[in-house]
Amino acid sequence: MKEFDRFELLLWLIERFDNLRASVSNNASIVVSANALLIAALTFFLGTITNPASSFPPNVKTWAILCCATSFVSLMVSIYLSVNAIANVFKTSRQLIKSDVPPRFFFNQRETLEKWKSVDAFSKNFCEMDAEKFLELGIAELWAISVTQNKRYSSLRWSIRFFVAALLPLAIAVGMVLFAAS
């Protein structure tokens, strides 16, 4: 494969992972919105069953509150995981990878700005770098993107699982209340 073709492939792969990252972020945002809707429903439901004027038996109220609390905890974990899938806000890519990450100057903003503090130093090093070194740095960035994308996607999957897990206790609570009301 020619050097130019390797650069083209590298660019395509980096752009592809950027699109995948955006897709995971969009999906995680949808999960956060669904969590917010379910929390609003939980709040309304809890307000209804804990209202002093309600005629629900105390044991139904207690179990319904426990089920709602279980749902709420699961929803909070789901939100945490979704936010992590969106932005990796809790760890840098180096912390996520947990292994020796090769330098990714010019391809990684943080590393580039830490390495060169002035535009002159940046420009000089950029112009002096040979194509093989650029390819090496780009490959290191592609590897880091692949690892972090895998972790983001895993976080999204877990956030969806916790969201779905929150539905069961809520359904049980609603069922108990409806049964007690009939």
C-alpha positions as CSV (number, residue, x, y, z in Angstrom):
1,M,0.0,0.0,0.0
2,K,1.4,3.4,-0.9
3,E,2.1,6.0,1.8
4,F,-0.6,8.3,0.5
5,D,-3.2,5.5,0.5
6,R,-2.3,4.7,4.1
7,F,-2.9,8.3,5.0
8,E,-6.2,8.3,3.2
9,L,-7.3,5.1,5.0
10,L,-6.1,6.5,8.4
11,L,-8.1,9.7,7.8
12,W,-11.2,7.7,6.8
13,L,-10.9,5.5,9.9
14,I,-10.5,8.5,12.2
15,E,-13.5,10.2,10.6
16,R,-15.5,6.9,10.9
17,F,-14.8,6.7,14.6
18,D,-15.7,10.3,15.0
19,N,-19.1,9.6,13.5
20,L,-19.5,6.5,15.7
21,R,-18.7,8.7,18.7
22,A,-21.3,11.2,17.7
23,S,-23.8,8.3,17.3
24,V,-23.1,6.9,20.7
25,S,-23.4,10.4,22.2
26,N,-26.8,11.0,20.5
27,N,-28.1,7.6,21.7
28,A,-26.9,8.3,25.2
29,S,-28.6,11.7,25.1
30,I,-31.9,9.9,24.2
31,V,-31.3,7.5,27.2
32,V,-30.8,10.6,29.5
33,S,-34.1,12.1,28.2
34,A,-35.9,8.8,28.8
35,N,-34.5,8.7,32.3
36,A,-35.7,12.2,32.9
37,L,-39.2,11.3,31.8
38,L,-39.3,8.2,34.0
39,I,-38.0,10.3,37.0
40,A,-40.8,12.7,36.4
41,A,-43.3,9.9,36.3
42,L,-41.8,8.4,39.5
43,T,-42.1,11.8,41.2
44,F,-45.8,12.1,40.2
45,F,-46.5,8.5,41.3
46,L,-44.8,9.0,44.6
47,G,-46.7,12.2,45.2
48,T,-50.0,10.4,44.5
49,I,-49.3,7.4,46.8
50,T,-47.8,9.4,49.7
51,N,-50.6,12.0,49.7
52,P,-52.1,12.0,53.2
53,A,-55.6,11.9,51.5
54,S,-54.9,8.7,49.7
55,S,-56.6,5.6,50.9
56,F,-53.9,3.1,50.1
57,P,-53.0,0.6,52.9
58,P,-49.7,1.4,54.6
59,N,-48.0,-1.8,53.5
60,V,-48.9,-1.0,49.8
61,K,-47.5,2.5,50.3
62,T,-44.3,1.1,51.9
63,W,-43.7,-1.5,49.2
64,A,-44.5,1.1,46.4
65,I,-42.0,3.5,47.9
66,L,-39.3,0.9,48.1
67,C,-39.9,-0.1,44.5
68,C,-39.8,3.5,43.4
69,A,-36.6,4.0,45.3
70,T,-35.1,1.0,43.6
71,S,-36.1,2.4,40.2
72,F,-34.7,5.8,41.1
73,V,-31.3,4.4,42.0
74,S,-31.2,2.4,38.8
75,L,-32.1,5.6,36.8
76,M,-29.4,7.6,38.5
77,V,-26.8,4.9,37.6
78,S,-28.2,4.9,34.0
79,I,-27.8,8.7,33.8
80,Y,-24.2,8.5,35.2
81,L,-23.3,5.9,32.6
82,S,-25.0,7.8,29.8
83,V,-23.2,11.0,30.6
84,N,-19.9,9.0,30.6
85,A,-20.8,7.6,27.2
86,I,-21.4,11.1,25.9
87,A,-18.3,12.8,27.0
88,N,-16.0,10.7,29.1
89,V,-16.2,13.5,31.5
90,F,-14.8,11.5,34.5
91,K,-11.5,10.4,32.9
92,T,-9.1,11.4,30.2
93,S,-8.4,9.0,27.4
94,R,-5.0,8.1,29.0
95,Q,-6.9,7.1,32.2
96,L,-9.4,5.1,30.3
97,I,-6.9,3.2,28.3
98,K,-4.8,2.2,31.4
99,S,-1.7,1.3,29.4
100,D,1.2,3.0,27.8
101,V,-0.3,5.3,25.2
102,P,2.1,6.5,22.5
103,P,2.3,10.2,21.9
104,R,-0.4,11.6,19.5
105,F,0.9,15.1,18.8
106,F,-1.1,17.1,16.2
107,F,-3.9,14.5,16.4
108,N,-4.7,15.1,20.0
109,Q,-5.4,18.6,21.1
110,R,-4.5,18.2,24.8
111,E,-1.1,16.6,24.1
112,T,-0.3,19.1,21.3
113,L,-0.9,22.1,23.6
114,E,1.0,20.5,26.4
115,K,4.0,19.8,24.2
116,W,4.2,23.2,22.4
117,K,3.3,26.4,24.2
118,S,3.7,28.8,21.3
119,V,2.6,28.9,17.7
120,D,6.2,29.2,16.6
121,A,7.2,26.0,18.3
122,F,4.1,24.2,16.9
123,S,4.7,25.5,13.4
124,K,8.4,24.6,13.4
125,N,7.8,21.0,14.6
126,F,4.9,20.5,12.2
127,C,6.9,21.6,9.2
128,E,10.0,19.5,10.2
129,M,8.1,16.3,10.9
130,D,8.4,13.6,8.2
131,A,5.5,11.7,6.7
132,E,6.4,8.4,8.4
133,K,6.3,10.1,11.8
134,F,2.9,11.7,11.0
135,L,1.6,8.3,10.1
136,E,2.9,6.8,13.3
137,L,1.2,9.6,15.4
138,G,-2.0,9.1,13.5
139,I,-2.0,5.4,14.1
140,A,-1.5,6.0,17.8
141,E,-4.5,8.3,17.8
142,L,-6.6,5.8,15.9
143,W,-5.7,3.1,18.4
144,A,-6.6,5.4,21.3
145,I,-9.9,6.4,19.6
146,S,-10.7,2.7,19.1
147,V,-10.2,1.9,22.8
148,T,-12.1,4.9,24.1
149,Q,-14.9,4.3,21.6
150,N,-15.3,0.8,22.8
151,K,-15.5,2.0,26.4
152,R,-18.1,4.7,25.5
153,Y,-20.2,2.1,23.7
154,S,-20.0,-0.3,26.6
155,S,-21.0,2.5,28.9
156,L,-24.0,3.2,26.7
157,R,-25.1,-0.4,26.7
158,W,-24.9,-0.6,30.5
159,S,-26.9,2.7,30.8
160,I,-29.6,1.1,28.7
161,R,-29.6,-2.0,30.9
162,F,-30.0,0.0,34.1
163,F,-32.8,2.0,32.4
164,V,-34.6,-1.2,31.5
165,A,-34.0,-2.6,35.0
166,A,-35.7,0.5,36.5
167,L,-38.9,-0.4,34.7
168,L,-39.6,-3.6,36.6
169,P,-39.8,-2.2,40.1
170,L,-41.8,0.7,38.8
171,A,-44.2,-1.7,37.1
172,I,-44.5,-3.7,40.3
173,A,-45.3,-0.5,42.3
174,V,-47.9,0.6,39.8
175,G,-49.4,-2.9,39.8
176,M,-49.6,-3.0,43.6
177,V,-51.3,0.4,43.7
178,L,-53.8,-0.4,41.0
179,F,-54.6,-3.7,42.6
180,A,-55.1,-2.1,46.0
181,A,-57.3,0.6,44.4
182,S,-59.6,-1.9,42.8
